């Protein structure tokens, strides 16, 4: 857990009427940290759900904040919610979301093992890419989520997410070959599941990426 997240943890304890704890951070039971991270994310969701910082709120049914393990070792980040996500208030629950679930299972992971979110939290009209201004308005929420969850690995799904977090200007074919660092976290870029639905030729490369990420994830999972 990062310094800021630990501070939020302590603030939540104080708000709950607990004004001191004994021992070091390492001695705080992991289940307690997990529960507090969950509560922090829930609190932030409630704080931001009526956001009007950009025009995307006009099309909003639900503010799609994120879902999954609040203490996940891996965070997956897409570009923005689609129509089904807007209706349900959850990320990746449409056709692309079903494929993402299958992709995770192919590397022995469930959605509950990871944390899933998007760069922007409201659906862009017509499922267009979010504009730079919309990304700029929403990116603080994403960076805060990353700090709270404190994953060991970030997986950016698609070029929009890569540009938003890494300012990446290269082609996807180049980005997929590299290992990046965002806020000190090992970061990978691969295809968005929606792209795989419309272009079967990308699936082979996607599977190569997934195997590489799986192998790296396992090294963290055994520590």
N, C-alpha and C positions, 0 to 999 in steps of 0.2 A: 504494500500500500504506500502511495506517495505521501510526502510530508503534508500537502494540502488536504488530502483525503483523510489522513490521520487526525488532522486538526478538526475536520468536519465530524469525524467519528467522536472526538472528545466533546465537541459542541452538542452533538445529539445526546450523549450521555448526560451532559449538564442539563439540557432541556428536559431530560427524563427524571431529573431530581438526583442524579448521581454526581457528586462534586469532586470525587477523587477515585483513582484506581491505583493499584499497587503493582510493581514490577515493570519490566520493559515492554515495548511493543511486541517483541517476539514471544512474550509470556502471555499476551492476551489470547484467549482461546480462539482458534481459527473460525469456529462456528459463530462466535460473537462478532468478529470482523465481517464475516459474510453477511450476517443479519443487518449490521449497521450499514454496510455498502448498499444492501437492498433498500434500506430505509432512506438513505441519502438519495439514491436514484429516483425513488418514488416521490420524495419531496421535491426534487428538481423538476420532475415531470409535471407535478401539480403547479409548480411555480411558473412554468413556461407555457403551459397548454393553451393559454389565451393570447399568445404572442401575436403582435401586429407589427413587427419590425420590417416586414416586406409585404409585397402584394400577394404572396402565396396564401395568406390567411383567408383571402376572399373565396377561395375554392375549397376551404377546409371543412371536412366533416369531423375528422379527428386529427389531433396533433400526434404524429407517430414518432414517439421518443426512442424506444428501443426495447429489446426483450432478450432474456437469457440469463446466464449465470453472472451475477454481479461481481464475482471474483474470478472471472474466466481467465485462463491463460492465453486465449485467442479471441480477438475481436475482429468481426467481419463488418466492413463498411461499404455500403452501396451508395447510389447517387441521391435517390429520393423515393418517396412512396408512390405507388400506382393507385389505380381506382379501388382495387380490393383492399389495399392497405389503408387507404383513406376511410373506407367504410368500417373496417374492423379495428382500426387504431393500433395495428401490429405490423412490424416490418416483414417483408418477404412472405406473404401468405397467398399470393396469386400464383400463376403458372411458374413464374421465375422462382418464387419462393419454394414451391414443391420441388423444383429441380435442385435448388440449393440444399434442401433437406436430403435429397438423394445423394448429392455430391458429398455432403458431410458423412453420411452413412457409409459411403464407399471408402472413406478413410477412417472408419471405426469411431465416428463421433456423432452425437445427437445434438439437436439444437440447444438442449438444456446444458450442454457442456461448454458452449461458447456464448459470447454476447454479440448480438446482431443489431445494427443500426444503420442510419443513412447520413449523408452529408447535410441534406435539408430535411426538415421534419414535416413539411406539408407538401401535398401533391402539386407539382407544376401542371398547369392547364394542358390538356392533350398529351400528358406524359412527356412533354418536351424536356430537354436538359435545363437544369436551373441556371439562371443567369449569374454572372460574376457578382452582381449586387446582392442577389438572393443568397448566394453562398457566403458572401461576406457577412450578411446579417445573421446567418445560422451557425457559422463555423465555431463561435465561442461555445455553443451548447455541446457540439461534438468534442471539442478539445477538453471540456470539463468532464464529459463522460469518460474519455480516455484516461484522464487523471484519476477519476474515482475507481474505475475498474482495474486500472494498472495492469493491463495484459502483458504477457511476454512477447506475443506476436500480434501484429496487425496485418490483416489481409484486405487490400483495397480492391473492390470488385468493379473494374471498369475504369475508363480514362477520366471520367468526371471526378471520381473520388481521388484518383492519382494527382490530378491537377490541383484539386482543392487542398490536399494535405501536403503534397510534395512540390507543388508548382512544376510538375513534370511536363516537359514539352516534347518528349520523344515519342516515337511510335510505340504502340503496345508491344510489338515484337521485341523491341529493345528493353522496355520497362520490365517485361516478364523475366528477363535474364539477370536482372540486378537485385541486390539486397539493399534496401534503404534503411535509414534510421529516422524515425519521427519521435521527437521528445525522448530520445534514448532507447526507443523500442524498435526491435527488429521488424521491418515492414516489407511486405511483398505485394506485388501487383499481378492480378490475373483477370481473366475475362468476367464480365458481368453475366450471370446466368441467363438474362434476357437475350444477350447476344448469341448464346449457344442455342437458344430456341429457334433462332432465325438463320443460323449459319452452322450447319453440321460440321463443316470443315474445321471449326475452331475447337471441337471437342477433344481431339487428340492432344493439342497443346494444353488445354485445360487440365486434362488428366495428368500430364507431365508436371504441371504446376502443383496440382493437389498432392501428388506423391512426394514432391520436394518439401512442401509445407508440412505434410504428415510426418515425415522423417525428422524434420526440425522440431516440430511440436513434441514428439516423443522424447527428445533429449531434455526438454523442460519438464515434461510430465514425470520424469523419474528422479528429479532433484528434490 
